[in-house]
Amino acid sequence: MSMSIKSIIISEIQRIAADEGKSLPSLTDELVLLESGLDSLAIAILVARLEEMLNLDPFTDSDDIYYPVTLGDFIAVYEQAGKSHQLDSQSSR
């Protein structure tokens, strides 16, 4: 059974924090990303890893300029991109 996008994102956040020796607050949907303990470089690493793992980069694939504020927003951006990606790949068959 494959992991959900949400569980993959949370797992990667935990891995990056561990690599950097940072402790994380509780990873709830309401957590403001700027208060997560991850700096902009760590978030950039997260986005790069997620692009490699999920084959998704919703921040360059979309024409909408939107920066998620909370962890829940961040996850929702990836979940929406995943749905769009599946629809695109199904319609191109």
C-alpha positions as CSV (number, residue, x, y, z in Angstrom):
1,M,0.0,0.0,0.0
2,S,1.4,3.4,-0.9
3,M,1.8,6.2,1.5
4,S,-0.5,9.2,1.2
5,I,1.0,12.5,0.1
6,K,0.4,13.9,3.6
7,S,2.3,11.1,5.2
8,I,5.2,11.5,2.7
9,I,5.4,15.2,3.4
10,I,5.4,14.8,7.1
11,S,8.0,12.0,6.9
12,E,10.3,14.2,4.8
13,I,9.9,17.2,7.2
14,Q,10.8,14.9,10.1
15,R,13.8,13.6,8.2
16,I,15.1,17.1,7.2
17,A,14.7,18.3,10.8
18,A,16.6,15.2,12.1
19,D,19.4,15.8,9.5
20,E,19.7,19.4,10.7
21,G,19.4,18.4,14.4
22,K,16.3,20.5,14.9
23,S,13.3,19.6,17.0
24,L,9.9,20.1,15.5
25,P,6.6,21.3,17.1
26,S,3.6,19.1,16.6
27,L,3.0,18.8,12.9
28,T,-0.6,19.8,12.7
29,D,-2.5,21.2,9.7
30,E,-2.7,24.6,11.6
31,L,1.1,24.8,12.1
32,V,2.4,28.0,10.4
33,L,5.3,26.9,8.2
34,L,7.5,29.8,9.4
35,E,7.0,28.5,13.0
36,S,7.8,24.9,12.1
37,G,11.5,25.2,12.8
38,L,12.4,24.8,9.1
39,D,14.1,27.7,7.5
40,S,13.7,28.7,3.9
41,L,16.6,26.4,2.8
42,A,15.1,23.4,4.6
43,I,11.7,24.1,2.9
44,A,13.5,24.4,-0.5
45,I,15.2,21.0,0.2
46,L,11.7,19.6,1.2
47,V,10.2,20.8,-2.1
48,A,13.1,19.4,-4.1
49,R,12.8,16.0,-2.4
50,L,9.1,15.9,-2.9
51,E,9.5,16.7,-6.5
52,E,11.9,13.8,-6.9
53,M,9.6,11.4,-4.8
54,L,6.2,12.5,-6.2
55,N,7.2,13.8,-9.6
56,L,5.3,16.9,-8.6
57,D,6.3,20.6,-8.2
58,P,3.1,22.5,-7.7
59,F,5.0,25.7,-7.4
60,T,6.4,25.7,-10.9
61,D,3.7,23.6,-12.5
62,S,0.9,26.1,-11.7
63,D,0.3,29.6,-13.1
64,D,-1.2,30.6,-9.8
65,I,1.4,32.3,-7.5
66,Y,0.4,31.0,-4.0
67,Y,2.6,30.4,-1.1
68,P,1.1,28.2,1.6
69,V,1.0,29.6,5.1
70,T,0.3,26.5,7.2
71,L,1.4,22.9,6.9
72,G,-2.2,22.1,6.0
73,D,-2.1,24.6,3.1
74,F,1.3,23.1,2.0
75,I,-0.1,19.6,2.0
76,A,-3.3,20.7,0.2
77,V,-1.2,22.2,-2.6
78,Y,0.5,18.9,-3.2
79,E,-2.7,16.9,-2.9
80,Q,-4.4,19.1,-5.5
81,A,-1.4,18.9,-7.8
82,G,-1.4,15.2,-7.4
83,K,-5.1,15.0,-8.5
84,S,-4.4,17.3,-11.4
85,H,-1.4,15.3,-12.4
86,Q,-3.4,12.0,-12.4
87,L,-6.1,13.6,-14.5
88,D,-3.5,14.9,-17.0
89,S,-1.8,11.5,-17.3
90,Q,-5.1,9.7,-17.7
91,S,-6.3,12.1,-20.4
92,S,-3.1,11.8,-22.4
93,R,-3.4,8.0,-22.8
